[in-house]
Structure formats: C-alpha cells, structure tokens
Amino acid sequence: MDFRYIGKSGLRVSSICMGTMTFGSSTSKSEAFKIMDKAYAEGINFYDTAEIYPVPPKASTAGITEQWVGEWLQTKKRDSIILATKVAGAASGWFVPPIRNGLTAIDSFHIKKAVEGSLKELKTDYIDLYQMHWPDTIVPIEESLRAFDELVREGKVRYIGTSNDSAYGLTKANETSKNKNLARFESIQNNFSLLNPRFLDELSTVCKNENISLLPYSPIAGGVLSGKYNNNFYPEEARFSAYMKNPNPRVQAQATRFVNPKTIEATKRYEQLAKEYGISTVTLAVAYSKHFDFVASTIIGARQLDQLDDSLAAFKFKIDDELMKKIEEIQKDILYPMG
C-alpha cells in the first residue's frame, strides 16, 4: 500500500481516497456500505464527504451522506480512518447551497454551525481534515482562518484544507496563516484529470513550493473517461444526463463543460493508449491523477460496487516516462478539453 502525508500534517493517507458524494442519491445505503467496506479491505484509510452531500445538492437530501458515513464509521476502529468533510461554501459563490436557508458564508458563525452538525451526523468527536468547500468572495480570509484555527485549538478538527480554490486564494490564505500565526490549509481539493490538467499551470507551483497537497477530485472527469458518452448520447442513468435536463443554466453549463466534442475526442485517444498497456481508461486516469509529487491522495467515486475495481487497479499501475510523453502529446494536440 502506498501512503503519503498531506502537506506538513500528521495525516498519513492512502494514495487513493474514497469519495462519497453519490451516497444517498444514485447509491443506496446498502450499496454505499459495500463500497466503503471494499475500499477499507483494499487498504484505503481516507474517506471524504461534505455537509451538502449527496449530489446534486437538495434541501431534502443534504446531510444524508454524512449520516451514512457516520453509521459505517461505527463498524471500524475510529483511529484507523482519516475522515474528511467540508463546510458548504458561501452563497456568494457559484451557487446557493440548499442549507441554512441559503445564507451560507465562510464566517465564524457558519463554520461553527457546520462543524457541530457534521460531528453529530458523523457520530465522532473529531474530524481529521476539515475543508472549505469553495471560497467566500465577501468574508476576509483572516476571519475564516481564525474560526478554523479555533476548531483546531479546541480539538474538534485536526487539520484544515480548502477546495475549488485559485492560486491567488491559496497563496493569500497561506501567507495570512503565516503572518497571523493561524492554522494553515494543508491541502487543496480541486478538479484535476487527463481532461482537465489546468492545475499544472499555476497551482502546482504553489503546492510544491509551500508543501501543500492536492487532493484531486473527479479523476475520471465525472465518468467521461470511462467512455460511456463516446457514442454521442447521454446514458439514462448518467450524471450529466440529469444535469442537461436541469432547469438551472449553471448546472447545464457544467454538463457541457464535461461532455463536449474535445472531451470526447480526447477520451477516445486515451482509450487507445490504455489498450496499448492492457488497462482500462479509468485505471489510466486514476494513475495519472496520483502520479505527481504534489498529490497526496486521489479521490475516486463509485455509484455501485463493481465500478471500484478499475480505480483500485491504479494502486499497482505506475506511469513511466514513456507513457507520460504519450499523454502529453494528446494534451498538446487537444488543449484543455474542459476549457
């Protein structure tokens, strides 16, 4: 088993993390427990959730995922699990979360309200990694960090991280923590995959120089790299099929960002490359996302148990220099498929 440390923290995590965002929507409770049990049996000690899960976020379902993860957690030794969750981002961000009456902010009140709720749902007295789900464009980062720092001092949270953040946001937060002697973000959870390598442009430099770890999510690009969208249609059960029918234009825009002519063409190229090495495209994609030295753990997901195998195969498959050159050739030919 390959273990790595998150940032400068004491969190020693498996190089693959089990994501849970479908638990309570497209994944039933019994199937969710089977998925987490199999991940645990395969050596995964790192589990990621959020207070607004499952997705797509709804007021009627928010919190179900944490509840189920909390119940499952009772079947394991607590100190054998590295548990991560997130406080919902600010309503000033890309969408208004369907919790706390749509008034969320990354301020002291909401951070404390959220963590108390998560501790209750997760049935634990501490969270190993507590993350800001996305930045607040209004509340100063110093106020946010002071609230997070208090949680660390109180022992409710061991370490903190950010998510869906920019190079500026991460750097600003890191320098504020240094100057004000506050707990710092040890990790950043951002979208990173074969179809979306933008993290390499700027953020990877910050992470490497400051020893902050990336926790990539969506390594198979929301299922696109599985090839299920390759035949120019949206499978009925697929996530982006539902997103395309959503009346919210922002949700529809997310679907077209993931599924478009460039992503489909790139996926077909990666499928051929994976065949050369006798692996699935999913295995190639997960192996790519965990390949880099600034990555601590790659977050995988599964709606059903049998979807885990190809992702778990990335534990053993390593990308060598020759394969990386072939990947980079595709990325050069089809620049930034996801924009």
C-alpha positions in Angstrom: 0.0 0.0 0.0 1.2 3.5 -0.9 0.8 6.0 1.9 1.6 9.7 1.7 1.4 12.7 4.1 -1.0 15.6 3.5 1.0 18.8 3.4 3.0 19.3 6.6 0.4 17.4 8.7 0.5 14.2 10.5 -2.2 12.7 8.3 -0.8 9.6 6.6 -3.3 8.6 3.9 -3.6 6.0 1.2 -2.8 7.4 -2.2 -6.5 6.8 -3.2 -9.3 8.3 -1.2 -12.9 7.0 -1.2 -15.3 9.8 -2.2 -19.0 9.5 -1.1 -20.9 12.2 -2.9 -23.4 9.8 -4.6 -24.3 8.1 -1.3 -28.0 9.0 -0.8 -28.8 9.9 -4.4 -27.7 7.4 -7.0 -26.2 5.0 -4.5 -28.4 3.2 -1.9 -27.4 2.8 1.7 -26.6 -1.0 1.4 -24.5 -0.4 -1.7 -22.7 2.5 0.0 -21.7 0.3 2.9 -20.5 -2.4 0.5 -18.4 0.2 -1.4 -16.8 1.6 1.8 -16.2 -1.9 3.2 -14.4 -3.0 0.0 -12.4 0.2 -0.1 -11.4 -0.4 3.5 -10.5 -4.1 2.8 -8.3 -2.9 -0.1 -6.3 -0.6 2.3 -8.0 2.7 1.7 -7.9 4.6 5.0 -9.1 8.0 3.7 -12.8 8.9 3.3 -14.1 12.3 2.0 -17.6 13.7 2.4 -19.4 17.1 2.8 -22.3 18.6 4.7 -24.2 19.2 1.5 -23.8 15.7 0.0 -25.2 13.8 -1.8 -25.1 15.5 -5.2 -26.9 17.1 -6.8 -27.4 19.1 -3.6 -31.0 19.3 -2.5 -32.6 20.6 0.8 -34.4 17.3 1.2 -31.3 15.2 1.0 -28.5 17.4 2.4 -26.7 15.6 5.3 -27.7 12.0 4.3 -24.2 11.1 3.1 -22.6 12.2 6.4 -25.2 10.2 8.3 -24.5 7.1 6.4 -20.7 7.6 6.6 -21.2 8.1 10.4 -23.1 4.8 10.7 -20.5 3.0 8.8 -17.7 4.5 10.8 -19.1 2.8 13.9 -18.2 -0.6 12.4 -14.5 0.4 12.2 -11.8 1.5 14.6 -12.1 5.3 14.5 -8.3 5.8 14.6 -7.9 3.6 11.6 -9.8 6.1 9.4 -8.7 9.5 8.2 -12.0 11.3 7.8 -12.5 14.5 5.8 -15.6 16.6 5.4 -16.4 20.2 4.2 -18.3 23.2 5.3 -20.5 24.4 2.5 -19.1 27.3 0.5 -20.5 30.8 0.6 -23.8 31.8 -1.1 -21.8 34.4 -2.9 -20.1 31.7 -4.9 -21.1 29.7 -7.9 -24.4 28.5 -6.5 -26.5 28.9 -3.3 -26.3 25.9 -1.1 -29.7 24.4 -0.1 -28.9 24.6 3.6 -29.1 27.2 6.4 -31.8 29.0 4.3 -29.4 29.7 1.5 -27.4 32.2 3.7 -24.1 30.3 4.0 -20.8 32.1 4.4 -17.3 31.1 5.5 -17.6 33.2 8.7 -17.2 32.2 12.3 -20.9 31.6 12.8 -21.4 29.3 9.8 -18.1 27.4 10.3 -19.0 26.6 13.9 -22.6 25.8 13.0 -21.5 23.5 10.2 -18.8 21.6 12.2 -21.2 20.9 15.1 -23.7 19.5 12.5 -21.0 17.3 10.9 -19.7 16.0 14.1 -23.3 14.9 15.1 -24.1 13.3 11.7 -20.7 11.6 11.5 -21.0 10.3 15.1 -17.5 11.3 16.0 -15.8 13.8 18.3 -13.2 15.0 15.8 -12.7 15.5 12.1 -9.2 14.7 10.7 -9.4 17.2 7.8 -12.0 20.0 7.7 -12.2 21.7 4.3 -13.8 24.9 2.9 -15.9 23.6 0.0 -15.3 26.7 -2.0 -14.1 30.2 -1.2 -16.1 33.2 0.2 -15.8 36.3 -2.1 -17.1 38.6 0.7 -15.7 37.5 4.1 -12.0 38.2 4.6 -9.9 35.1 4.7 -8.4 36.1 8.0 -11.8 35.8 9.7 -12.3 32.4 8.1 -8.9 31.2 9.2 -9.4 32.4 12.8 -12.6 30.4 13.0 -10.9 27.3 11.6 -7.9 27.9 13.9 -10.3 27.9 17.0 -11.6 24.5 15.9 -8.1 23.1 15.7 -7.2 24.5 19.2 -10.4 23.0 20.6 -9.5 19.6 19.2 -12.7 19.3 17.1 -10.6 19.4 13.9 -7.0 18.2 13.4 -6.1 20.0 10.2 -7.8 22.2 7.7 -7.9 22.5 3.9 -9.5 24.4 1.0 -11.3 23.3 -2.2 -12.2 24.7 -5.6 -9.7 27.5 -4.9 -7.3 29.5 -7.1 -3.6 30.1 -7.0 -4.3 33.6 -5.6 -6.7 32.3 -3.0 -4.4 29.5 -1.8 -1.4 31.9 -1.6 -3.4 34.6 0.1 -4.6 32.1 2.7 -1.2 30.6 3.2 0.5 34.0 3.8 -2.3 35.1 6.1 -1.8 32.0 8.2 2.0 32.6 8.4 1.6 36.3 9.3 -1.2 35.8 11.9 0.1 32.5 13.3 -3.0 30.6 12.4 -3.6 27.0 11.3 -3.0 26.8 7.6 -4.6 25.0 4.7 -2.6 21.7 4.4 -4.5 20.7 1.3 -6.5 21.9 -1.7 -9.2 19.7 -3.2 -9.6 20.7 -6.9 -10.7 19.2 -10.2 -7.7 17.5 -11.9 -7.7 14.9 -14.6 -6.4 13.9 -18.0 -9.2 16.1 -19.4 -8.5 19.0 -17.0 -4.8 19.4 -16.4 -5.0 23.2 -15.6 -3.8 22.6 -12.0 -0.3 22.2 -13.6 -0.3 25.8 -14.9 -0.1 27.7 -11.6 -1.4 25.9 -8.6 1.1 23.1 -8.7 3.9 25.6 -8.3 2.3 26.9 -5.1 1.7 23.4 -3.7 5.3 22.3 -4.4 7.0 25.4 -3.0 4.8 25.6 0.1 4.3 21.8 0.7 0.6 21.9 0.4 -1.0 18.8 -1.0 -3.5 18.5 -3.9 -6.4 16.0 -3.3 -7.7 15.7 -6.9 -11.3 15.0 -7.4 -13.1 13.8 -10.5 -10.0 11.9 -11.8 -12.2 10.2 -14.5 -13.9 13.6 -15.3 -17.3 12.8 -13.9 -17.3 9.4 -15.7 -16.5 10.8 -19.1 -13.2 9.0 -19.2 -15.0 5.7 -18.8 -16.1 6.2 -22.4 -19.8 6.0 -21.7 -20.5 9.3 -23.5 -18.4 8.3 -26.6 -21.4 7.4 -28.9 -22.8 10.9 -28.9 -25.7 10.2 -26.5 -26.3 10.7 -22.8 -26.9 7.4 -21.0 -30.2 7.5 -19.0 -28.5 6.8 -15.6 -25.5 9.1 -16.1 -24.9 12.2 -14.0 -24.7 14.6 -17.0 -27.9 13.3 -18.5 -29.7 14.6 -15.4 -27.6 17.8 -15.5 -28.7 18.5 -19.1 -32.3 18.3 -18.0 -31.9 20.6 -15.0 -33.6 23.9 -15.4 -30.7 25.7 -13.8 -28.4 27.1 -16.7 -25.3 26.8 -14.5 -25.9 23.1 -13.9 -26.4 22.6 -17.7 -23.2 24.5 -18.3 -21.4 22.1 -16.1 -22.6 19.2 -18.2 -21.3 20.8 -21.4 -18.0 21.6 -19.8 -17.5 17.9 -19.1 -19.2 16.5 -22.2 -18.2 18.2 -25.4 -16.5 17.4 -28.7 -13.0 18.0 -27.3 -13.5 15.8 -24.2 -15.0 13.0 -26.3 -12.2 13.1 -28.8 -9.5 13.2 -26.1 -11.2 10.3 -24.3 -11.1 8.2 -27.5 -7.4 8.9 -27.7 -6.8 7.9 -24.1 -8.8 4.7 -24.7 -6.4 3.6 -27.4 -3.5 4.5 -25.2 -4.8 2.4 -22.3 -5.3 -0.6 -24.6 -1.6 -0.4 -25.5 -0.8 -1.0 -21.9 -3.5 -3.6 -21.2 -5.5 -1.5 -18.8 -8.8 0.4 -18.7 -9.0 4.1 -19.4 -10.3 4.5 -15.8 -7.1 2.9 -14.4 -5.0 5.1 -16.6 -6.9 8.2 -15.5 -6.6 7.5 -11.8 -2.9 6.5 -12.1 -2.3 9.9 -13.9 -4.0 11.9 -11.2 -2.0 10.3 -8.4 1.3 10.4 -10.3 2.5 13.8 -9.3 4.7 14.6 -6.2 2.3 17.4 -5.0 -0.6 14.9 -4.9 -1.3 13.2 -1.5 -4.4 11.2 -2.4 -6.8 11.0 -5.4 -10.5 10.9 -4.6 -12.4 8.2 -6.5 -16.1 7.6 -6.6 -18.5 4.8 -7.3 -22.2 4.5 -7.7 -22.1 0.7 -7.4 -19.6 -1.8 -6.1 -18.3 -3.2 -9.4 -17.2 0.3 -10.5 -14.4 0.2 -7.9 -12.2 -2.4 -9.5 -10.7 -0.3 -12.3 -10.0 2.6 -10.0 -8.3 0.3 -7.4 -6.1 -1.2 -10.1 -4.3 2.2 -10.1 -2.7 1.3 -6.8 -0.4 -1.1 -8.8 -0.1 0.6 -12.2 2.6 3.3 -12.5 3.1 5.8 -15.2 6.6 5.7 -16.6 8.3 8.5 -18.6 7.4 6.9 -22.0 3.7 6.8 -21.2 3.8 10.3 -19.8 5.2 11.6 -23.0 2.3 10.0 -24.9 -0.2 11.5 -22.6 1.4 14.9 -23.0 1.2 14.6 -26.8 -2.5 14.1 -26.5 -2.8 17.1 -24.2 -0.8 19.2 -26.7 -3.0 18.1 -29.6 -6.2 18.7 -27.7 -5.6 21.7 -25.4 -7.8 22.0 -22.2 -10.8 19.8 -23.3 -12.8 21.1 -20.3 -11.9 24.8 -21.0 
